[in-house]
Amino acid sequence: MRIAVIGKGKMGTLIRSSALAKGHEVIGCFDNTDKDRLNVPVDMLLDFSHRDNLDWVLDYTKKNGNGLVYGTTGLEEADLEKLQNISEKVPVFYSTNYSLGIAVLKQVIEKVTPLLREDFDMELVEKHHNQKKDAPSGTALTLLEAMDPNQEYQHVFGRQGMVGARQKEIGIHAVRGGTIAGEHSVYYCGQDEILTFSHEALSRQIFVNGALKAAEFLQNQIPGMYSMKELIN
């Protein structure tokens, strides 16, 4: 494939080198400071940068008709609507986390939660490096949706002060420090027993591998919105 990468940080640089190693053509890494350099057609555009790039990325995609693999987190509802709209014209792959392990964990949580929710309290903890800008992580919010798809619980983002006895709630906690690539744990706390499901990313390479698998998958798809669920099933 002929690929353009949006973002010049660690993730964008790693996507570029990994795509080249797999035999793809990468015309470069771009952001909103040099978007005019992206003036040739590509087969696939991979964006793991910042939501500030979204509008011009979508303008380019609409004009060029390329596939779009999108992994930027911290999006607002209006941003998600824009992705949904462009997916009517081109294939779009969107996920808050491109780890195959996280994709499997999400499916596990969807199946396990209904079995435990009546007798177990549920908590969610995520850990990331000290440069991550958004909290909680997009992956944590995705897992939270899997735990509470119908929004039946109060979502408590951290606790402080005299919070009183626990209500019908799910606690979500964010840890930031060092070079943690990403760790997510879901706790089911019952009477005298705790069941924990965890995933730990040891490097960014797992997200890059997933992103390139998504790009290769998307190459043969019709317009629409795709996710890790379609990739692993």
N, C-alpha and C positions, 0 to 999 in steps of 0.2 A: 504494500500500500504506500501511497504518498501521503505523508503525515505532517501536520503542523501542530506544534505544542504551544499552548498558552501558559505562560508562567516561566520565569527564569530562576526560580528558587531551587531548593534542593530536590523537590519533587519533579519539577519540570526538567531539570538537568538529568535526573535519573531516568525519566521516561525516554528522553532523547537517546541516551547511550544504550538503554536496553532495547529500544526499537531498532536502532542501527545494528545491534548485535544479532537480532532476529531476522535481519535482511530487509527491513523496511527502509524506504527513503524518507528522511526527515529534512524538511526544507529549513527548519529553524525553530527557535523559541521566541515568542513574542509576548508583549503586553501592551497596555494602552499608551505607552510612551513611544512605541515604534510600530503601531498597528498598520501604518501605511506600507510597511515593507511586505506585509502579507498581501501580495497583489497578484498571486498566481493560484490556479485551482488546486485543490487537494482532494484526496479520497476521504480522509478522516481527520477530524480536529479533536484533540484531547485537551481539555481545560481543567486544571487542578490549581487554579490561581486564586483569584479574589472576585467577589461578586461585582466589583466595580467594572470588570471586563465584560460582564454578561451582555449588555446591550450591543456593543460593537461586534462581539462574537456571533450573536444571533443575526445581526445584519449581514455579516459575511456569509454565514451558513445559508441564510435565505437566498442570497444572490448566487452562491456557488452550488448549492444543492448537495453539499458533502454530509456525511454522517458525523454525529457529534457525541463524543464520550465526555460526560460532564461529572466532575467529582468535587466541585467546590462546595464547602459547607457554609453555614450561617446565612442561608437564603431566607427571604421573606415570602409570604404567600403570593405576592405579585410576581416575584421571580419564578416561582414554580409554575404559575399560570403561563408565563412567557415560554418556558420550556415545553409545557403541554401544547401550546399553540403551534410552536415550530415543529413539533413532532407530527403534526398533521401533514407536513410537507416533506420531512426527511426523517430517517431513523435516528432516534435519540436514546442513548443509554445513560440513565441517571442513577447514582447510588451515593449514599453518604459514606460508604466504606466498600472498598474493592477487594477486601480479603475474602477468599473462599471460605475460610474458617468462620468468619463473622456471618456469612450468608447461611451456613449450616446452623450456627448458634441461634440465629433469628428463627429458623424453622423449628428448632428444638423448643425455644421459649414459647412459641405459638401453641405447641402441642402440650407442653408441661403445665403451663399456667392454669388452664381450666381444671386440671386435676388437683391443684394445690391451693387455689386462691381462697377457698372457704376456711381453711384451717391454718394457713401460713401467712405471715406478714412478708411483704416484698420490698426489697431495697435494691438500688442500682448504684454502682460506683464506677466511675471512669477516671483514668489517669493518662496524662499526656505531658509532653515536654514543656519547658518554661516559655517557649515562643508561640504557643498556640493561642490564637486570638479569641476564639469563641468558646463559650462554656454554657451549658454542658455540650459535649461533642455531638455532632450530627448523628454519629453511630449510637450514642446513648439515647437520643431522642427516637431513633428507629427501633431500638430494643424496647423502649418505653411504650411505643405504639403497639409492639407485639405483645407486651404484657397487659395492656389496657386498651384494646382496640375500640371499645365503645365509650371510653372516657368516663368510666364509672367511679374512678378513684380521684381523690385530691392529689395533685402532684406537688410535692414539697421539695423545693430546690435548696437543700441545706437546712439546718436547724440552728436556732440560736435563742437563748433565754429560756424562760419558763414556758415550754411548749405544751406541757400537760401530757396526759395519757394519749397514746396513739389512737388516731381515728381511722377511718377507711381511707388510707393514703398509701402512696408509694414515695419513698424518699429517693432523691437523685443527688449524687454528690460528685463534685469535680476536684481532682487533685492535679496540680501543676508543678512540675519540677524537673530539673536536669534534662536528660535527653530521652525520656521515656517515649518510645515510638507510639505506644497505645496499648492500654489494658482496660478491659471491660469485664465486670463481674456482676452477675445477677444473684441475689441472695433470697432464698425462701426460708424464713425463720419460723419454725413451729415449736410446739411444746417438747422441749428436751431434744430437739434435732434441728440441724441446719443443712440444707441442700444448696450447693453453690455451683453455678455454671460460669466458667471464666474463659476468656480468650486473651492471649498476650501476643502482641506484635513485637518481634525482635528487631525488625528493621523496616524501613519504608519499602524495601524491595517487594514485599508481599502485595502491597497496594499497586505497585507498578506492574507486577505480573498479572494481577487481576484486571487492570486497566487495558493492558495489551490483549488479554483474552477477550475482553468486552469489545475491543475495536475489531478484532478478527471475527467475532461472532456477528457484529453489527454490519459487517461488510456485505452480507448476503440477505439482509432483512429489508422488508418493505417499510415505508414510513409508519411511525408509531413510537410509543414510549416503552422502553425495555429496562429491566433491572436484573440484579443478581439472581433473582428467583428463576427467570427464564434461562439464565446462563448455566445454572447448576442442575436444572431439572430436564 
